[in-house]
Amino acid sequence: MQRLDNRLTIVLISMVLGMTILACLCYATIFFQPNLPFNPLSPQIATEEALANIQVAQAQTPVEAVVAIDTSYPPTWTPTPTRTPGPTKTATDTRTPTPTKTSTSTPTPTFTRTDTPAPPPPPPTDTLTPTPLPFVVSSHSSRNNCADIGLTGIVNGSNGLPLQGTQIQYGEIGVGGSRFIATTDNNGRYAALLLPGSNIQAALKPHNWYAYVVQNGERASEEFRFTTDPIFADNPDHCTSSNNSNNSNNSNSSNSNLGPGCTADPCQSSDSIQIKTINWQLLQELQ
């Protein structure tokens, strides 16, 4: 009994699969060939039925009578011609009046040229007045010295009292980096060694110097320039021996006792400058 049921189940399943495959084949055939005779929804059959329905509809539509429209026009009325007027009579020429005398024309006055006034000159430009520096040189002097070349002086305030801690900047003109500072003491005095006498090569020629007051890191006076004389005379060796003999015989011997090509010792002359004294005066306090 159980074997019979299994056979029946296999038969049923085979029938279902066969019908499914048959249906798929049928739909695939209709999809690729829609105009098959066994297709109830064939496009060709639907088109033929639509054409038949259109022909039936056209056969049932009544044919309306075509009314002929008369396009002819009645004859128009010809108007009566109008009368053409004859030529008009030309008027007789009238007498030309005597021309009146034209008065003499008044002469046009000569045009006088008017000079264009010159524009006023622009206002003068204001010239800025430089602010005067507070320190000035009150006095200066010099003296000789057979040892060194130096700079001295005093700095006084506006009340005449010495100024302590005032700086004097000095140096040699034309020498790079020659910038030095001297500061006043309690008595307002300052001193600086410009050139030691031990530097014989430098002491054999004159030098140019400058000096000015510095306050609060700024220049507070005009630059004062001066020249110092040599300490020693640049003479040949024979002048040195001759000068020593003259000094031993007479310390006040004149320049006439010098040999040819020899110069006097600068430190022995009262006009030579080895020590320069510059005194400064404060005119007004810096703001």
Secondary structure, 3 states (H helix, E strand, C coil): CHHHHHHHHHHHHHHHHHHHHHHHHHHHHHHHCCCCCCCCCCHHHHHHHHHHHHHHHHHHCCCCCCCCCCCCCCCCCCCCCCCCCCCCCCCCCCCCCCCCCCCCCCCCCCCCCCCCCCCCCCCCCCCCCCCCCCEEEEEEEEECCCCCEEEEEEEECCCCCECCCCEEEEEECCCCCCCEEEECCCCCEEEEEEECCCCHHHHCCCEEEEEEEEECCEECECCEEEEECCCCCCCCHHHHHHHHHHHHHCCCCCHHHCCCCCCCCHHHCCCCCCEEEEEEEECCCCC
